[in-house]
Amino acid sequence: LGDVYKRQIHARKMLLKSETDDGEFVDIGLVGEIERIDPEIIQLLDSRDFIPVVAPIGVGREGEAYNINADLVAGKLAETLEAEKLVLMTNTVGVLDKNGTLLSGLTATEIDALFADGTISGGMLPKIGSALDAVKNGVKSSHIIDGRVEHALLLEVLTNEGVGTMIRADDADVGARR
């Protein structure tokens, strides 16, 4: 199990573009970005009725460990496992418009527009980016829900109305919540 676990999330060091020197990159420490995810250990645990808890730690080619944003790992894992849904919990009601109103259903096109006009910013960027990438790469829907709401996950999965914001890749699919 040791070698399989060590290599579940293959990663490389993340470098950021310098804001002051064109063409230069800044080393931000032991932060990584995903190269690929090996689903073998997750599939094994699932086949034995275990619910895995995945730490967002990637491993580089030389065995170095990198911290990766948990939302990005969840989205990439959903893609790799060909999941039907990706559910991301947060401490807000979901994606809000500029007036603070919940946007309950969004398409990839609408999300791109919200990025462009600055409606989606800050800490919500990686969460929405991960949800959007997931639906663009085969996950049927992504849901951003408020983890502060009692039974939020059950409400999202087991009711027609759901809670929070649902994101789908195709414009034609948005009319139906489920």
C-alpha positions in Angstrom: 0.0 0.0 0.0 2.8 2.4 0.8 4.0 3.0 -2.8 0.4 3.3 -4.1 -0.5 5.8 -1.5 2.7 7.8 -2.0 1.9 8.3 -5.6 -1.9 8.8 -5.6 -1.6 12.5 -6.4 1.3 13.2 -8.8 2.3 16.8 -8.5 4.9 19.3 -9.5 6.1 22.5 -7.8 3.9 25.5 -8.5 5.7 28.7 -9.5 3.8 32.0 -9.8 4.6 34.6 -12.5 6.4 37.6 -11.0 4.4 40.8 -10.8 7.5 42.9 -11.2 9.8 41.0 -13.6 8.4 39.8 -16.9 9.1 36.2 -17.7 10.3 35.5 -14.1 8.7 33.1 -11.7 8.5 33.1 -7.9 9.0 30.0 -5.8 6.2 30.0 -3.2 7.5 27.1 -1.2 6.1 23.6 -1.0 3.0 24.4 -3.0 2.1 22.1 -5.9 -0.1 21.7 -8.8 -1.7 18.4 -10.0 -0.1 16.5 -12.8 -2.5 13.6 -12.5 -4.3 11.5 -10.0 -4.0 7.7 -9.8 -7.5 6.4 -8.7 -6.3 2.9 -7.8 -6.4 3.3 -4.0 -9.7 5.2 -4.0 -11.3 2.5 -6.2 -9.9 -0.3 -3.9 -11.3 1.4 -0.8 -14.7 2.0 -2.5 -14.9 -1.6 -3.6 -14.5 -2.6 0.1 -17.2 -0.1 1.3 -14.8 2.3 2.9 -15.2 6.1 2.6 -11.8 7.5 1.9 -10.6 10.9 3.3 -8.1 12.3 0.9 -5.4 14.7 2.1 -4.6 17.3 -0.6 -0.9 16.4 -0.6 0.8 15.7 -3.9 4.0 13.9 -4.4 6.7 15.0 -6.9 9.0 12.8 -9.0 11.7 12.8 -6.3 9.3 12.0 -3.5 8.9 15.6 -2.3 5.5 16.5 -0.8 3.5 19.5 -2.0 0.4 21.1 -0.5 -2.4 21.5 -3.1 -5.6 23.4 -2.8 -8.2 20.9 -1.5 -11.0 22.2 -3.9 -8.6 21.6 -6.8 -7.9 18.0 -5.6 -11.6 17.3 -5.1 -12.5 18.5 -8.6 -9.6 16.6 -10.3 -10.5 13.5 -8.3 -14.1 13.7 -9.4 -13.0 14.0 -13.0 -10.6 11.0 -12.6 -13.2 8.8 -11.0 -15.8 9.9 -13.6 -18.1 11.0 -10.7 -21.7 12.0 -11.4 -21.5 14.9 -8.9 -18.9 17.1 -7.2 -20.1 18.7 -4.0 -18.0 21.4 -2.4 -18.9 22.8 1.0 -18.2 26.3 2.0 -19.2 28.9 4.6 -21.5 30.9 2.2 -24.9 30.1 0.7 -23.3 29.5 -2.7 -22.4 31.7 -5.6 -23.7 35.2 -5.2 -24.3 37.9 -7.8 -23.1 41.5 -7.3 -26.2 42.3 -5.2 -25.6 39.4 -2.9 -28.4 37.2 -4.3 -27.9 33.5 -4.5 -27.4 32.1 -8.1 -28.9 28.7 -7.8 -28.1 27.3 -11.2 -25.3 28.3 -13.5 -23.8 27.1 -16.8 -20.2 27.2 -17.8 -20.8 30.2 -20.0 -22.4 32.1 -17.2 -19.6 31.3 -14.9 -17.0 32.6 -17.4 -19.0 35.9 -17.6 -19.0 36.1 -13.8 -15.2 35.6 -13.7 -14.8 38.3 -16.4 -16.8 41.0 -14.7 -15.2 40.4 -11.3 -18.4 39.0 -9.6 -16.5 35.9 -8.6 -13.2 36.7 -6.8 -11.0 35.9 -3.9 -11.3 32.6 -2.1 -14.2 31.6 -4.3 -12.0 31.5 -7.4 -10.4 28.1 -6.9 -13.7 26.6 -5.7 -15.6 27.8 -8.7 -12.7 27.0 -11.0 -12.5 23.5 -9.8 -16.3 23.0 -10.1 -16.2 24.5 -13.6 -13.3 22.3 -14.8 -15.1 19.2 -13.4 -18.2 19.8 -15.4 -16.3 20.7 -18.5 -14.4 17.4 -18.1 -17.3 14.9 -17.7 -18.7 15.4 -14.2 -22.5 15.9 -14.8 -22.9 18.6 -12.1 -21.0 20.5 -9.4 -22.7 21.8 -6.3 -21.4 24.5 -4.0 -23.3 24.4 -0.7 -23.3 26.0 2.7 -21.7 23.6 5.2 -23.1 25.7 8.1 -26.6 24.5 7.2 -27.7 21.5 9.1 -28.0 18.4 6.8 -26.9 20.5 3.8 -25.5 17.5 2.0 -28.7 15.5 2.4 -30.8 18.5 1.3 -28.6 18.8 -1.8 -28.6 15.1 -2.7 -32.1 14.1 -1.7 -34.4 17.0 -2.6 -35.5 18.4 -5.9 -34.7 22.0 -4.9 -31.3 21.4 -3.5 -29.4 24.1 -1.7 -26.6 26.4 -2.8 -25.5 26.7 -6.4 -25.5 24.0 -9.1 -23.1 24.2 -12.1 -23.5 22.4 -15.3 -21.5 22.5 -18.5 -24.3 22.6 -21.0 -26.7 25.5 -21.2 -29.6 23.1 -22.1 -29.3 21.2 -18.8 -29.8 24.1 -16.4 -33.6 24.1 -16.4 -33.7 20.8 -14.5 -32.2 21.1 -11.0 -31.5 17.3 -10.9 
